[in-house]
Amino acid sequence: MNLIDTRTAGAAVGLVALKAARLAAEGASADRVLVAAERCAASVCFFGYLETLHYLWKGGRIPRAALWMGNLLGVKPLLELSAGRVGMIGRPRSRARAIARMTALVRQWLNGAPCRLAVVHGGAPEPGAMLAEHLERELRPVELIMGEFTPVIGAHTGPGLVACAAHPVED
């Protein structure tokens, strides 16, 4: 048995697992499955935005002043999970701008390659569907999977987290 540290989470791990499971189901050797999963993990991206900073503040992850300023400005923090770390990469001031920016980031990451996508949300099915529709229209993925975040992630972010994971499809 081999373990792979994907250095990501949620839907991005799901895309890696699906890649490995599909190859295994086709009868690929364990070594081939492992190599493909590692390559997929290295090529997957994961972006998301929060509807509010309130739950990050309640969990002690940001100071009260950041909560106050974020609420005042209507900021939707845009996050990236890369190399095992979560970082804020933008502060769009509306849901529409957050979705547009995430789409642009995924497009840039994929650099024109066909892709598989996963869109996930934490108690926000309508914004999740909006993001999925936008990505579908702009990127024409080979496959798009919709789902919800687990309660573990929701415990840190509260409701309103919307994210997408993508990886290029290999020939």
Buried (B, 14 or more C-beta within 10 A) or exposed (E): EEEBEBBBBBBBBBBBBBBBEEBBEEEBEEEBBBEBBBBBBEBBBBBBBBBBBBBBBEEEEBEEEBBEBBEEEEBBBBBBBBEEEEEEBBBBEEBEBBBBBBBEBBBEBBEEBBBBBBBBBBBBEEBBBBBBEBBEEEBEBEEBBBEBBEEEBBEBBBBBBBBBBBBBBEE
